[in-house]
Amino acid sequence: MVAELRAQFRSELPARVEALDAEALGDLTAALRDARRRQRESLAKAADDSLKQVPRLVRPLVRKVIGL
């Protein structure tokens, strides 16, 4: 669990986090995973909503350019 958290944060963790028991580490890992999923979904929705301002015929090109 600690290794997964380190990978998600891309850095060392505070000693207090590393000292958490397995259940708490699991909860923290799951919460972080869920928060990142919700963030991805929100960003995708915002990008889709912003594309509604672009003329329909140009949308596929704009999607390709911005990587959607």
N, C-alpha and C positions, 0 to 999 in steps of 0.2 A: 504494500500500500504506500509506503513512504517513497519508493522509487517512482510509482505512478504519479504521486503528487509533485515530486521533483520535476518529472517530465512535463507535467501540465504547467507548472510555474516557470520552467526553464531556468531554475536556479536552486541554490541550497535553501532549505527551509529553516525557520527559526527552531532553536533547540526545543522549545515548549511544544511545537507542533510535532516534531519527531518523537517526543516523549509520550504522545497520546497513545491510549490503548488501541487495539485493533478495531474495536467497534466504533470508536470515535473517529479514527482515521478513515474507516469505511464510510461513515456518515459525511465527513468532510469531502472525501473524494466524490461521492455521489452528488452532494450539493453543488460542488464546483462543476461537475459534468453537466448537471441539469441547468445551471446558470449559463453555461456556455452554449448549450443547445437552444435555450430560450433567446439568447442574444443573437445566434445565427438566424433563428426564425424571424425575429424582429427586424434584423437587417435585410433579410430577403424580402419581407413584406414591404419595407420602406422602399427598397429598390424597385419592386414591382409597382408600387403606388406612384413612384416618381416617373416610371415609364409611361404612365397614362397621360402625361403631359407631352409626350413625343408623338408625332403623327404615326398612325398604325403601320403604314408602309415602311417606315424607317426603323421601327422597333427591333426587328431581327438584327439589323446591322449594329444598332446601339447596344443590344444585349451582347453581341459578339465582342464588341470593342471593350465593354466594361467587364467582360468575363462572366456573364450570367448564363 
